[in-house]
Amino acid sequence: MVVQIVSKENILPAASTPDSLKEFKLSVLDQTQVKLYVPLTLFYHNNNTSDLDSVISDKSKRLKQSLSETLTRFYPFAGKVRDDFYIDCNDEGVHYIVTRVNVSLPDFLSKSPGDEMIKRLIPAKARESPLGNYVLIIQVNIFSCGGIALCTCISHKILDGSTYALFLKDWTAAARGSSSEIVHPSFTGPSLFPQIPSLLYKCPIDFSKINFPSQRFVFSGPKLAALKAETKVLTSECVPSRFEVVAALLWKCVAKAASKSYENSLGKPFNLGVIINLRGKNCVPKNSVGNLVWLGLAQCKLSHELDHTTLVNQIKKCKAQINDDFVEALKGDDGTPTFVKIAEMITSEETSFSVWITSMCNMSLYELDFGWGKPAWFYFCNLYFTNFISLCDTGTGGGIEAVVSLREEEMAVFENDPELLAYASVNPALL
C-alpha cells in the first residue's frame, strides 16, 4: 500500500473570529490533559463510480466548504495551541492534507487492518507536540475506488470523545445542508472549572513512546447479551450496561495477564481508571466543548480467581461516585482546594493506575453522513498509551469493539485468554 500526499493547505473559517474571542482560556480539566493529538478515523465506501474524478472532486469541495462553515462555530479549532492554558484563536485555520492510496477501500478493509496499517493514514504532524501547533489536523485519504478514510487529529488540550462527536455532527450536518441539525457548542467549561496555574499535575496514564502492541477485539451483540444475562443472574444490582460487562471482562483478563507477568504480584491492588463524562451532571451542558471528563477509580486484587460480577459492581460504584454533588464540589474558584486534593490523590503512588478505559459508545458515530452515506467503520488509533483500552460501537448488531494496548509480555497472555475468547473475536474481518 502506497499513501502519497497530493496537497496541503489551511482551511480557514468562513467568517473571522471577533477580536473579543481571539484568546481562548482553557479550563483546569484541559490544563491537566496530556500534550498530544488524538487520531480518529472514519471510513466511507464510494457508491458512485460513474465518473470517479468528478465524484472525488465533488466530495473534496463539499468537505472543505462545510468545514470552513463549521469552524465559525468551533472557532478555537481554527487556532493554535499556545501552552497549557490558552489557545490563540488567530484564524490560521485547520491543516488539511489530501492523499491518494493505491488500493481500494474494500481491499484495505478485507485485510482486517490493525494499527500498523492505519498509522499510514494518519498525518505525520499528529506525532508532534500540539504546543505552538494547529489545534486540528485533518488528512483525507482517497482510495483508488473513491472510498475515503477521514482522519481527524485534534489536540487533547480541547478535546475529549464527546467534543469530537459534537464537532463531527456539526460538520456532517453542514455538509448535507441540514440547518436543523447544526450544533451550537457551549464554551462554558473554563468558567465552570477555572484553570489553576499553580497546579503541578502529572497525568497518571502511562504515556511513552516505547513500542507496544495494540489489538482489536469485537464483542458481537449476541455475545454481549449472553454476558449481560450471566451477570444479571449473579448480581442483585440493576441490569448492567454493555460498557460495564465488557469493561469488567477486559479488566479481569488484563489483571490475570499482569499477575503472570510480574513476580510476587498476587494479592496486590490492580486498578481500573474509568474516564467518566461530566456532561449532564449538575448543569454541565451536554454540548460542552473541552475535556469535560473525570478520572474514576475502581480497584481489585490481582488474582486468578477474580469474580466478574464483583468487578461489574466495582465499576458501577466508581461511576456512581461521580455524581451531581461531586461535580458541584469541583466547580468554580471555591472548588479549587477540592480539585487539587483529589488530583494529588489520583496521582499518588498509593493509587497508581494499572489500566485505563475510555468509551465512545452511544455517540452515534455510525450516523455521521457527509452526504454520500454512513461510515463503514470507525477506528481510534492509539499512538502513545500503554495499558489503555478504548471502546466503540460496532457498525451494526449492537456490539462493541475494543482496542487494547498492553506491553508485549502481557498482550501475549491476554489475547489468548480462553475466558476473553469465549465472548470476543480477535480482529475479525470487516467485510
C-alpha positions in Angstrom: 0.0 0.0 0.0 1.4 3.4 -1.1 0.0 6.6 0.5 1.0 9.6 -1.5 0.4 13.2 -0.4 -1.2 15.2 -3.2 -2.0 18.5 -1.5 -1.6 20.5 1.7 -3.4 23.7 2.7 -5.1 25.5 5.5 -8.9 25.7 5.6 -9.9 29.0 7.1 -13.2 29.7 8.9 -15.9 31.2 6.7 -16.1 34.2 9.0 -13.4 35.9 11.1 -13.4 35.3 14.8 -14.3 38.5 16.7 -11.4 40.3 18.5 -13.2 39.6 21.8 -12.7 35.9 21.3 -9.2 35.9 20.0 -7.8 34.3 23.2 -9.5 31.1 24.5 -8.8 30.4 28.1 -8.7 26.6 28.8 -10.3 25.0 31.9 -8.4 23.2 34.6 -9.6 19.9 33.0 -8.0 21.0 29.7 -4.9 22.4 31.5 -4.1 19.0 33.0 -4.5 17.0 29.8 -1.6 15.4 28.0 0.1 17.3 25.2 -0.8 15.2 22.2 -3.1 14.7 19.2 -6.0 12.2 19.2 -6.3 10.5 15.8 -9.7 9.1 15.0 -10.6 7.8 11.5 -13.9 7.3 9.7 -14.0 5.0 6.6 -16.5 5.7 3.8 -17.2 3.5 0.8 -17.8 5.1 -2.6 -21.2 4.0 -4.0 -21.0 6.2 -7.1 -18.5 5.0 -9.7 -19.9 6.7 -12.8 -17.2 9.3 -13.1 -14.6 8.8 -10.4 -12.7 12.0 -10.8 -15.8 14.1 -10.7 -17.1 12.2 -7.6 -13.8 12.8 -5.8 -13.8 16.5 -6.8 -17.3 17.0 -5.6 -16.6 15.2 -2.3 -13.5 17.3 -1.7 -15.2 20.5 -2.4 -18.1 19.6 -0.1 -15.7 18.6 2.8 -13.7 21.9 2.6 -16.7 24.3 2.3 -18.6 22.7 5.1 -15.5 22.5 7.3 -15.0 26.3 6.8 -18.6 26.9 7.9 -18.2 24.6 11.0 -15.1 26.4 12.1 -17.0 29.6 12.6 -18.9 27.9 15.4 -16.0 25.8 16.7 -13.7 28.9 16.4 -10.8 27.7 18.7 -10.3 24.7 16.3 -9.0 27.2 13.7 -6.3 28.5 16.0 -3.1 27.3 17.6 -2.3 25.9 21.0 -0.2 28.5 22.9 0.5 26.5 26.0 -1.3 24.5 28.8 -3.6 27.5 29.5 -4.6 29.2 26.2 -5.5 28.8 22.6 -4.7 31.6 20.2 -7.9 31.9 18.0 -5.9 33.5 15.2 -7.9 32.0 12.3 -4.8 30.4 10.8 -7.1 27.5 10.1 -7.1 23.7 10.0 -4.1 22.0 8.4 -5.7 19.9 5.7 -3.9 17.2 3.8 -5.2 15.1 0.9 -3.5 11.8 -0.1 -4.1 9.1 -2.7 -3.9 5.5 -1.7 -3.1 2.9 -4.4 -5.5 0.2 -3.2 -9.3 0.1 -3.0 -11.1 0.5 0.4 -12.7 -2.9 0.2 -9.2 -4.4 -0.3 -7.9 -2.5 2.6 -10.8 -3.5 4.9 -10.7 -7.1 3.8 -7.2 -7.5 5.4 -8.6 -6.6 8.9 -6.2 -3.7 9.2 -4.6 -3.1 12.6 -2.6 -0.2 14.0 0.4 -0.5 11.7 -1.7 -0.1 8.5 -3.9 2.6 9.9 -0.9 4.6 11.1 -0.1 5.2 7.5 -3.3 7.1 7.1 -2.5 9.5 10.0 -0.8 12.8 9.3 2.9 13.0 10.3 2.2 16.1 12.3 -0.1 14.2 14.7 3.1 12.7 16.2 4.4 16.1 17.2 3.5 18.1 20.2 0.4 20.3 19.7 2.1 23.2 21.7 2.6 26.0 19.2 0.9 23.9 16.6 -2.5 23.6 15.0 -5.5 22.6 17.2 -6.9 20.5 14.3 -5.1 18.5 11.6 -7.1 16.6 9.0 -5.9 14.0 6.5 -8.4 12.9 3.7 -7.1 9.6 2.3 -8.7 8.8 -1.0 -8.5 5.2 -2.1 -8.3 4.0 -5.7 -12.1 3.2 -5.7 -13.1 6.7 -4.5 -13.6 5.5 -0.9 -12.3 7.8 1.9 -10.6 7.4 5.2 -11.1 10.7 7.0 -8.6 11.0 9.8 -9.2 13.8 12.3 -6.5 14.7 14.8 -7.5 17.2 17.4 -5.3 18.4 20.3 -6.2 16.8 23.6 -6.0 20.2 25.1 -9.5 20.9 24.0 -10.9 17.5 23.0 -12.5 14.5 24.6 -14.6 11.9 22.9 -17.9 13.9 23.2 -16.2 17.0 21.8 -15.0 15.0 18.8 -18.5 13.6 18.2 -20.1 17.1 18.6 -17.7 18.6 16.1 -18.3 15.9 13.5 -22.0 16.0 14.0 -21.9 19.7 13.1 -19.5 19.2 10.2 -21.7 16.4 8.6 -24.9 18.5 9.1 -23.2 21.4 7.3 -22.0 19.2 4.5 -25.6 17.9 4.0 -27.1 21.4 4.2 -29.2 20.3 7.2 -29.5 23.5 9.1 -31.9 21.9 11.7 -29.1 19.6 12.8 -26.4 22.3 13.2 -24.7 22.1 16.6 -24.4 25.2 18.8 -21.4 24.4 21.0 -21.1 25.6 24.6 -17.7 27.0 25.7 -18.6 27.4 29.4 -16.1 24.8 30.6 -13.4 27.3 31.6 -15.9 29.3 33.7 -17.3 26.2 35.4 -13.9 24.7 36.1 -11.4 27.7 36.1 -7.7 26.9 35.5 -5.3 26.6 38.4 -2.0 28.0 37.2 -0.2 26.8 40.4 -1.3 23.1 39.9 1.5 20.8 39.1 -0.2 17.7 37.8 1.3 14.6 36.3 -1.1 12.6 34.2 -1.3 9.1 35.7 -1.7 7.3 32.3 1.4 5.5 31.2 2.5 7.9 28.3 5.6 6.8 26.5 6.9 6.3 23.0 8.1 2.7 23.6 6.8 0.1 21.2 3.7 -1.7 22.4 1.2 -3.9 20.6 -2.5 -2.9 20.2 -5.1 -5.4 19.3 -8.7 -5.2 18.3 -11.4 -7.3 19.9 -15.0 -7.4 18.8 -17.9 -8.4 21.1 -20.9 -9.2 18.9 -24.5 -8.3 20.0 -25.4 -11.9 20.9 -22.2 -12.5 22.8 -22.8 -9.3 24.8 -26.4 -10.3 25.5 -25.1 -13.6 26.9 -22.5 -11.9 29.0 -25.1 -9.5 30.4 -27.6 -12.3 31.1 -24.9 -14.2 33.0 -24.0 -11.2 35.1 -27.7 -10.3 35.8 -28.3 -13.8 37.3 -25.4 -13.4 39.6 -26.0 -9.9 40.9 -28.8 -8.3 42.9 -27.9 -4.9 41.4 -29.8 -3.4 38.4 -29.1 -4.8 34.9 -25.5 -3.9 33.9 -24.8 -1.9 30.8 -22.8 -3.1 27.8 -19.9 -0.9 28.9 -19.9 -2.4 32.4 -19.8 -6.0 31.4 -17.2 -5.5 28.7 -15.1 -3.3 30.9 -15.2 -5.8 33.7 -14.2 -8.7 31.5 -11.3 -6.8 29.9 -10.2 -5.6 33.3 -10.3 -9.1 34.7 -8.3 -10.6 31.8 -5.7 -7.8 31.9 -5.3 -8.4 35.6 -4.8 -12.1 35.1 -2.2 -11.3 32.4 -0.4 -8.9 34.7 -0.3 -11.4 37.5 1.6 -13.8 35.3 3.9 -11.1 34.0 5.1 -9.8 37.4 6.6 -11.9 40.2 5.0 -11.7 43.6 2.1 -9.8 42.3 -0.8 -11.9 43.5 -2.9 -10.2 46.2 -1.7 -6.7 45.2 -4.0 -3.9 44.1 -4.9 -3.7 40.5 -6.7 -0.5 39.4 -9.1 0.4 36.6 -9.2 4.0 35.6 -12.6 4.8 34.1 -12.9 8.1 32.1 -16.3 9.4 33.1 -18.3 12.1 31.2 -19.4 15.1 33.3 -21.9 16.4 30.8 -25.4 16.4 32.1 -24.3 16.4 35.7 -25.1 19.5 37.8 -25.9 21.7 34.9 -22.8 21.0 32.8 -24.2 21.5 29.3 -24.4 18.4 27.1 -23.0 20.3 24.1 -19.9 21.5 26.0 -16.6 21.7 24.2 -13.4 20.6 26.0 -12.3 17.9 28.4 -15.5 17.6 30.5 -14.5 14.2 32.0 -13.2 12.9 35.3 -11.0 10.0 36.1 -12.8 7.5 38.3 -11.1 4.6 40.1 -12.2 1.0 40.6 -9.9 -1.5 42.4 -9.4 -5.2 42.8 -6.7 -7.5 44.0 -4.6 -9.4 41.4 -5.9 -13.0 41.4 -6.6 -15.8 39.0 -10.0 -16.2 40.6 -11.4 -12.7 40.0 -15.2 -12.6 40.1 -16.8 -10.9 37.1 -19.9 -9.8 38.9 -17.8 -8.2 41.7 -15.9 -6.3 39.1 -19.1 -5.1 37.4 -20.3 -3.8 40.8 -17.0 -2.1 41.4 -17.3 -0.2 38.1 -20.9 0.7 38.9 -19.8 2.1 42.3 -16.9 4.0 40.7 -19.4 5.7 38.2 -22.0 6.4 40.9 -19.4 8.4 42.9 -19.1 10.9 40.1 -22.5 12.5 40.7 -24.0 15.9 40.9 -22.6 16.6 44.4 -19.1 15.5 43.2 -19.3 17.9 40.2 -20.6 20.7 42.4 -17.6 20.3 44.7 -15.2 20.9 41.8 -17.0 23.9 40.2 -15.8 27.5 40.4 -13.0 29.1 42.4 -14.4 27.6 45.5 -13.8 24.1 44.1 -10.0 24.7 43.7 -8.9 23.1 47.0 -11.1 20.1 46.4 -9.8 19.7 42.8 -6.2 19.9 44.0 -6.7 17.4 46.8 -8.4 14.8 44.5 -5.9 15.3 41.7 -3.0 14.7 44.1 -4.7 11.6 45.5 -5.2 10.2 42.0 -1.5 10.6 41.0 -0.1 9.4 44.3 1.9 6.2 44.4 -0.6 4.6 46.7 -3.3 4.8 44.0 -1.2 4.4 40.8 -3.3 3.1 37.9 -2.7 -0.2 36.1 -5.1 0.0 33.1 -7.3 2.8 31.7 -10.6 2.5 29.8 -12.5 5.1 27.8 -15.6 4.7 25.7 -17.1 6.4 22.7 -20.2 4.1 22.7 -23.6 5.6 22.2 -22.2 8.7 20.4 -23.9 7.9 17.1 -20.6 7.8 15.2 -22.0 5.5 12.6 -24.7 8.1 11.8 -22.1 10.6 10.6 -23.1 11.2 6.9 -21.5 13.9 4.8 -24.0 13.3 2.0 -22.6 10.1 0.5 -23.6 7.5 3.1 -22.8 6.4 6.6 -19.3 5.2 7.6 -18.4 1.6 7.2 -16.0 1.6 10.1 -14.6 3.9 12.9 -11.2 3.4 14.5 -9.2 5.1 17.3 -5.5 4.5 16.7 -3.5 4.6 20.0 -0.1 6.2 19.3 1.1 6.7 22.9 -0.7 5.0 25.7 0.3 1.6 27.2 -2.2 -0.2 29.5 -5.1 1.6 27.7 -8.4 0.4 26.3 -10.8 2.3 24.1 -14.4 1.1 23.3 -16.7 2.0 20.4 -19.9 0.6 19.0 -19.8 -1.8 16.0 -21.4 -0.5 12.8 -24.3 -3.0 13.1 -25.7 -5.5 15.5 -25.3 -3.6 18.8 -21.8 -4.9 19.5 -18.7 -3.3 20.9 -15.2 -3.0 19.5 -12.3 -2.7 22.0 -8.8 -1.6 21.1 -6.5 -2.9 23.8 -2.9 -1.6 24.2 -0.6 -3.6 26.5 3.1 -4.3 27.0 4.2 -7.2 24.8 4.5 -9.8 27.6 1.0 -9.0 28.9 -0.6 -9.0 25.4 0.9 -12.4 24.7 -1.1 -13.8 27.7 -4.2 -11.5 27.3 -5.1 -12.2 23.7 -5.0 -16.0 24.3 -7.2 -15.9 27.5 -10.0 -18.5 27.0 -12.4 -16.5 29.1 -11.9 -13.5 26.8 -12.1 -15.5 23.6 -15.4 -17.0 24.7 -17.0 -13.6 24.1 -14.7 -11.7 21.8 -13.3 -12.3 18.3 -9.7 -11.1 17.7 -9.5 -8.6 14.8 -12.3 -10.2 12.7 -12.7 -9.3 9.1 -14.5 -6.1 8.4 -16.2 -7.2 5.2 
